[in-house]
Amino acid sequence: MKKLKYSYCLIAFASLLLAACSTKQTYKIGSPGKNNELVFELTPSGQPQYSFTSNGKPVIEPSLLGFEFEGIQKMTDGFEVVSTEEKAADATWEQPWGEFKKVRDHHNELIVHLKEAKGEERLVDIIFRVFDDGVGFRYEFPKQPNLGKVKISNEITQFTFKSDEQVWWTPVHRENSYYESFYRKTAMSKTDTINTPATFETKEKLYVAIHEANLTDFSSMTLLKTNTNQYKSELVPWADGVKVYAETPFKTPWRTIVVGTNPGDLTTSTIMLNLNEPSKIDDLSWITPSKYIGIWWGMHLEKYTWGQGPKHGATTKNTKEYIDFAAKNNFDGVLVEGWNEGWDGDWTADGNAFSFVKAYPDFNLEEITKYAAIKNVRLIGHHETAGATKHYESQLEDAFKLYNKMGVNTVKTGYVNKYLDKKEWHDSQYGARHYRKVMETAAKYHIMIDNHEPIKGTGLQRTYPNFMSQEGGRGQEYNAWSVDGGNTPEHLTVLPFTRMLSGPFDYTPGNFNFDYKTPSGAKVQTTLANQLALYVIIYSPLQMASDLPENYEGKPEFQFIKEVPCNWSDTKVLDSKIGEYTTIVRKDWEDKNWYLGSITNKDARNLKVALSFLDKGTEYQAEIYADGKGANYKTNPYPVTISKLKVNSTTVLNIDLAAGGGTAIKFSPIQK
């Protein structure tokens, strides 16, 4: 009997030890407003995991964290918490340009220092910053004896939702390499691997966006569906299969989760910007937002050609005419594509023919830039690489030096090819390194960059404010040649809550002629008033009036494009439903006038818009550009009514939007 009792005591003691070992180490940190909470814990096997809630509602259920490597033991479990740190931050910084002049960085931070309990005892820190509108977290691998150079093969970071939620998404690399797909809305279970930003509408009535910030010398994060309610980070690989080459000490980009109760909360979040480093450029005086026109749309409509010949667009004569139009209408720049050697033949097949310093004989760069300077207009340079990045980098210094000498302070870059250098993805670590090199070299020569066929935006414009705008989405050009007929009205109502979450978008709005013919049958599928509203809806500090100059002549609606700014001190998203309609208001950089843009999908609708955003006690004159009688994007896109109305902050406007239509309004304070 005594032996039996002793055995029972041993079993009980062992059970107590097991229970003690199974106790989760849990750490919690809330946002400054206490509405969001991040929970970090180690599982019984020492796996790091996190969860995230907003106002008590689940956003991310317990999700694992960690990394796997080629040739060495993975770092996914067997951890112990060495120590933790908690910090708080509340600072306001000013942007040189943006959707907000001032940005508040208000967050609470939890740093978890982890060490493998056995074996090589390798170290990793996980840093969480919790904001009132979401959370950002990253991994930091310190310098250490048992972890030096590594080849990352897999990132374990999971994003587990409570249910099979609805998501707006685009596929990774399946249709194209630079995010130029329509967003589709499906259940998570109907997706495979998707790009970020990805936007979710949950059954908890929350809107959630997953993305990343400060993508520097790392691979882009895409999201691989692992089950009906979970994604994990899927890093874009090099051609050799390695995801990331790194050496300690190194940091990953921030993984970001933005959450709100309405779609506009996602659009106005500044988490991505706050998770990037402050500007590395001291003198910002040369960085200036601007509106421009260009020898561009004519090429897409086949009026002109990029290469040499009787229809060559980039000639001295044509460019001077565009400069004259720009000067007459107070545009700051003229973009010219096809000016340099390399465009003849199938330039997309091999970009190694491009010279970025030698002009075609019918384009006199020096004469044109001098002429532009006299007219107080700048030439906007263009560097198409066809993805031949090594070839481009070999000329980068000389090309930017030439432009700097000629007074060209903005360059549109292009990478029209499925791959970079015929084998690497645009959004791989290889791509991240190249685009960063261009950005930094351009800054050296006081040149602003408008990047087409890019890697996605992750807020690097805070660190390099000369990195002004990007493509990275289906822009206006699709309305010239796309075999699917062009961009739908719905597409434009989705963009502010998906693509625009990654930063400025050079969509190139402003089409005034809808009667052009294309071989594909593509056309602009909006009303003219909708095209005006896009200057407020779609943000870019470099904003184009994309149509041919002759299509603007004598059009009173053109006045709105001439007046609307492309730099804003404040932005508010009013009543909006993703994929159906949206209304956005922005205040100019001088804190004086407000501008409103409202657009709808294929359905006509009436919206009531309260003007409570206007300064109280101030009367404003509203100049309203609205869809006219009989307007319809399919049958009659042209009618616009222009009217004026006195309003104040208590006014509620009735806005009638035609099918595919829009309304654009300028609100100016009435001087007493």
Secondary structure, DSSP 8 states (H G I E B T S, - for coil): -HHHHHHHHHHHHHHHHHHHHHS-EEEEEE-TTSSEEEEEEE-TT--EEEEEEETTEEEEEEEE--EEESSS--BSSSEEEEEEEEEEEEEEEE-SSSS-SEEEEEEEEEEEEEEESSTT--EEEEEEEEETTEEEEEEEE--BTTB-EEEEEEE--EEE-SS--EEEE-BSSSS-SSS-S--EEEEGGG-SEE-SSEEEE-TTS-EEEEEEE---SS--EEEEEEETTEEEEEE---TTS-SEEEESSEE--EEEEEEESSHHHHHT--HHHHTS---S-S--TT---EEEEEETHHHHTTSSBSSSSTTBS--HHHHHHHHHHHHHTT--EEEE-S-BTT-SS-TTT-GGG--SS-B-TT--HHHHHHHHHHTT-EEEEEEE-TT-HHHHHHHHHHHHHHHHHHT--EEEEE--SSSBTTTB-TTSHHHHHHHHHHHHHHHHTT-EEEESS-----SGGGT-TTEEEE--S--TTHHHH-TT-S--HHHHHHGGGTGGGGS-B-------------TT-----S-HHHHHHHHHHS--SEEE--S-GGGTTT-TTHHHHHH--S-EEEEEE-S-BTTTEEEEEEEETTS--EEEEEEE-SS-EEEEEE-TTS-TT--EEEEEEEE-TT-BTTTB---EEEEEEEE-TT-EEEEEE-TT-EEEEEEEE---
